[in-house]
């Protein structure tokens, strides 16, 4: 039987809200506060926005990330408590997350590389609907989608913007990606597709001069794109920690039953 992991050196990071900053001061006084590069674990205090920032900042470090809810939306966070934090960390369950890699080419031919933990999304930039061509593994699957946009979501991001766009909720351990249109006009009844997470997704912009499109990987935006390539980056595996009974897998399962 494996011995529980020890998390002696904790790095605390917090959002700018008064609630999160107060928690930061209290926890740092109780447990110390090490630099993330020297810590055994990073504890994020805030909401889901801060968790995404923390995951991005520590994407290649291999360090586990444990969030506590001191913000607005807390789907990715554990409940806040100052009591016996090291014991909670030792008892936590780990979920591995592979980010998406977006390669976006703009109208000038410049290539932009960004990672996304939740989703890569394309949006129309003006009042005119976007026209998009969709290829999966180099095979054309839809010659023309007319919509406000489209997104590719990971299981971790399937309950975020993807769900608001009527996309499916994916179990965290499912080897799937959700391809979800945003306010599709034609084909009007198309609701998207489930793809294996090995899929190479290419979205080409049609009539880009007349109908400009922006691409966003979480919070990184590229304007006036012509071609966007998306794939799951298996070279990166981020470690998220959750209290027993409140794992990301359990939260996603509960979301499907509306509670």
C-alpha positions as CSV (number, residue, x, y, z in Angstrom):
1,X,0.0,0.0,0.0
2,X,1.5,3.3,-1.1
3,X,2.1,5.8,1.7
4,X,0.2,9.2,1.5
5,X,2.0,12.0,-0.3
6,X,3.5,14.7,1.8
7,X,3.0,18.3,0.9
8,X,5.2,20.2,3.3
9,X,6.1,23.2,1.2
10,X,3.0,25.0,0.0
11,X,2.8,27.9,-2.5
12,X,-0.3,30.0,-2.1
13,X,-1.6,32.2,-5.0
14,X,-4.7,34.3,-4.8
15,X,-7.0,36.5,-6.9
16,X,-7.2,40.2,-6.3
17,X,-10.5,40.1,-4.5
18,X,-10.6,41.1,-0.8
19,X,-12.0,37.6,0.1
20,X,-9.1,35.8,-1.6
21,X,-6.5,38.2,-0.2
22,X,-7.8,37.8,3.3
23,X,-7.6,34.0,2.9
24,X,-4.1,34.3,1.5
25,X,-2.9,36.2,4.6
26,X,-4.5,33.8,7.0
27,X,-3.2,30.6,5.3
28,X,0.3,31.9,4.8
29,X,0.5,32.8,8.5
30,X,-0.6,29.2,9.4
31,X,1.4,27.2,6.9
32,X,4.1,29.4,5.4
33,X,4.2,30.4,1.8
34,X,7.0,29.1,-0.5
35,X,7.8,30.2,-4.1
36,X,6.0,28.0,-6.6
37,X,9.3,26.8,-8.0
38,X,10.3,25.5,-4.5
39,X,6.9,24.2,-3.4
40,X,5.5,20.6,-3.3
41,X,2.0,21.9,-4.2
42,X,0.4,25.1,-5.4
43,X,-2.9,26.1,-3.6
44,X,-5.0,28.6,-5.6
45,X,-7.4,30.8,-3.7
46,X,-10.2,32.3,-5.9
47,X,-12.6,31.1,-8.6
48,X,-12.3,29.1,-11.8
49,X,-10.6,32.1,-13.5
50,X,-7.7,32.0,-11.1
51,X,-7.5,28.2,-11.4
52,X,-7.1,28.5,-15.2
53,X,-4.4,31.2,-14.7
54,X,-2.6,29.0,-12.1
55,X,-2.8,25.9,-14.4
56,X,-1.4,27.9,-17.3
57,X,1.4,29.4,-15.2
58,X,2.4,25.9,-13.9
59,X,1.6,24.0,-17.0
60,X,5.0,22.4,-17.5
61,X,6.1,22.3,-13.9
62,X,4.5,18.9,-13.0
63,X,3.4,20.4,-9.7
64,X,0.0,19.5,-8.4
65,X,-2.6,22.3,-8.1
66,X,-5.2,22.4,-5.4
67,X,-7.9,25.1,-5.5
68,X,-10.1,26.5,-2.7
69,X,-13.1,28.5,-3.5
70,X,-12.7,32.2,-2.7
71,X,-14.3,33.7,-5.9
72,X,-17.4,33.7,-8.1
73,X,-17.5,30.4,-10.1
74,X,-15.9,27.5,-8.3
75,X,-16.5,24.4,-10.4
76,X,-12.8,23.6,-10.4
77,X,-12.3,24.5,-6.7
78,X,-12.6,22.6,-3.4
79,X,-14.5,24.1,-0.4
80,X,-12.6,26.6,1.6
81,X,-11.2,25.8,5.0
82,X,-8.1,26.7,7.0
83,X,-8.3,23.5,9.1
84,X,-5.6,20.8,8.7
85,X,-4.7,21.7,5.2
86,X,-1.8,19.3,4.9
87,X,-4.0,16.4,5.8
88,X,-6.5,17.4,3.2
89,X,-3.8,17.6,0.6
90,X,-2.4,14.2,1.5
91,X,-5.9,12.7,1.2
92,X,-6.8,14.4,-2.1
93,X,-7.4,12.6,-5.4
94,X,-5.5,13.5,-8.5
95,X,-7.0,14.2,-12.0
96,X,-4.7,14.5,-15.0
97,X,-5.6,17.1,-17.6
98,X,-4.2,17.4,-21.1
99,X,-4.5,20.9,-22.6
100,X,-5.4,21.8,-26.2
101,X,-2.8,23.3,-28.5
102,X,-4.1,25.9,-30.8
103,X,-2.1,26.9,-33.9
104,X,-3.8,29.9,-35.5
105,X,-2.7,31.6,-38.7
106,X,-3.8,35.2,-39.3
107,X,-4.4,37.2,-42.5
108,X,-0.7,38.3,-42.5
109,X,0.5,34.7,-42.4
110,X,1.7,35.0,-38.8
111,X,1.4,31.8,-36.7
112,X,0.2,32.0,-33.1
113,X,0.6,29.1,-30.7
114,X,-1.4,29.0,-27.5
115,X,-2.6,26.3,-25.0
116,X,-6.2,26.0,-23.7
117,X,-7.4,24.0,-20.7
118,X,-11.1,24.6,-21.3
119,X,-11.6,25.3,-25.0
120,X,-10.5,26.8,-28.2
121,X,-13.3,28.9,-29.7
122,X,-13.8,30.9,-32.9
123,X,-16.1,33.9,-32.9
124,X,-17.3,36.3,-35.6
125,X,-15.8,39.8,-35.2
126,X,-18.6,41.8,-36.8
127,X,-22.3,41.7,-37.2
128,X,-22.0,39.3,-40.1
129,X,-22.2,35.5,-39.5
130,X,-19.0,33.5,-39.8
131,X,-18.5,31.0,-42.6
132,X,-16.3,28.1,-41.6
133,X,-15.0,24.9,-43.2
134,X,-14.3,22.0,-40.9
135,X,-11.7,19.2,-41.4
136,X,-11.1,16.3,-39.1
137,X,-7.8,14.4,-39.6
138,X,-7.4,16.1,-42.9
139,X,-10.8,14.9,-44.2
140,X,-13.4,17.6,-44.9
141,X,-16.5,16.9,-42.7
142,X,-18.4,20.1,-43.3
143,X,-17.8,22.3,-46.3
144,X,-19.6,25.3,-44.8
145,X,-20.9,26.1,-41.4
146,X,-22.6,29.5,-41.0
147,X,-22.7,30.4,-37.3
148,X,-21.6,32.9,-34.7
149,X,-18.7,30.5,-34.1
150,X,-17.5,27.1,-33.0
151,X,-15.5,25.7,-30.2
152,X,-13.4,22.6,-29.3
153,X,-13.8,21.7,-25.6
154,X,-11.9,19.3,-23.4
155,X,-13.7,17.2,-20.8
156,X,-12.5,19.7,-18.1
157,X,-14.0,22.5,-20.1
158,X,-17.1,20.8,-21.2
159,X,-19.2,22.3,-18.3
160,X,-18.0,25.8,-19.1
161,X,-18.7,27.7,-22.3
162,X,-19.4,24.5,-24.1
163,X,-22.3,23.7,-21.9
164,X,-23.7,27.2,-22.3
165,X,-23.6,26.6,-26.1
166,X,-25.7,23.4,-25.7
167,X,-22.7,21.2,-26.0
168,X,-22.4,17.8,-24.3
169,X,-20.9,17.2,-20.8
170,X,-17.9,14.9,-21.0
171,X,-16.7,12.6,-18.2
172,X,-13.3,13.8,-17.1
173,X,-11.7,10.4,-18.1
174,X,-13.3,10.2,-21.5
175,X,-10.9,10.2,-24.4
176,X,-13.1,12.7,-26.2
177,X,-13.4,16.3,-27.4
178,X,-16.6,18.2,-28.0
179,X,-16.9,20.1,-31.2
180,X,-19.8,22.5,-30.6
181,X,-21.3,25.2,-32.9
182,X,-22.2,28.6,-31.4
183,X,-25.7,29.7,-32.7
184,X,-25.5,27.7,-35.9
185,X,-27.5,29.2,-38.8
186,X,-26.8,26.7,-41.5
187,X,-26.9,23.7,-41.1
188,X,-29.6,24.9,-38.7
189,X,-30.1,21.6,-36.9
190,X,-26.4,20.7,-36.5
191,X,-25.6,20.3,-32.8
192,X,-21.9,19.4,-33.1
193,X,-19.9,16.2,-32.8
194,X,-17.9,14.1,-30.4
195,X,-14.4,13.5,-31.5
196,X,-11.6,11.2,-30.2
197,X,-9.0,13.2,-28.3
198,X,-6.5,12.0,-30.9
199,X,-8.3,14.1,-33.6
200,X,-6.6,16.8,-35.5
201,X,-9.2,19.5,-36.0
202,X,-8.8,22.2,-38.7
203,X,-11.2,25.1,-39.1
204,X,-10.7,27.3,-42.1
205,X,-12.4,30.8,-42.4
206,X,-14.3,31.4,-45.6
207,X,-14.7,35.0,-46.9
208,X,-12.5,36.2,-44.1
209,X,-12.1,39.7,-45.5
210,X,-15.9,40.2,-45.4
211,X,-16.5,38.0,-42.4
212,X,-13.6,38.3,-40.0
213,X,-13.1,35.8,-37.2
214,X,-11.2,35.7,-34.0
215,X,-9.8,32.6,-32.3
216,X,-9.5,32.3,-28.5
217,X,-7.6,29.7,-26.5
218,X,-8.9,30.2,-22.9
219,X,-7.9,33.9,-22.5
220,X,-5.4,34.2,-25.4
221,X,-7.0,35.9,-28.5
222,X,-5.9,36.1,-32.1
223,X,-7.8,38.4,-34.4
224,X,-8.5,38.0,-38.1
225,X,-7.6,34.3,-38.4
226,X,-7.7,32.3,-41.6
227,X,-6.9,28.8,-40.3
228,X,-7.0,27.3,-36.9
229,X,-5.5,23.9,-36.0
230,X,-6.4,22.2,-32.7
231,X,-5.1,19.1,-31.1
232,X,-4.8,17.6,-27.6
233,X,-1.2,18.1,-26.4
234,X,-0.3,14.8,-24.8
235,X,3.2,16.0,-23.9
236,X,1.6,18.0,-21.1
237,X,-0.3,16.5,-18.2
238,X,-1.4,18.8,-15.5
239,X,-2.2,17.5,-12.0
240,X,-5.3,18.8,-10.2
241,X,-6.1,17.8,-6.7
242,X,-9.7,17.3,-5.3
243,X,-11.0,16.3,-1.9
244,X,-12.4,12.7,-1.8
245,X,-16.0,12.6,-3.0
246,X,-15.5,16.0,-4.8
247,X,-13.3,14.9,-7.7
248,X,-13.6,16.6,-11.1
249,X,-15.1,13.4,-12.4
250,X,-17.8,13.4,-9.7
251,X,-18.6,17.1,-10.3
252,X,-19.0,16.5,-14.0
253,X,-21.2,13.5,-13.3
254,X,-23.4,15.5,-10.9
255,X,-23.7,18.3,-13.4
256,X,-25.3,15.9,-15.9
257,X,-28.1,15.2,-13.4
258,X,-28.7,18.9,-12.7
259,X,-27.3,19.4,-9.2
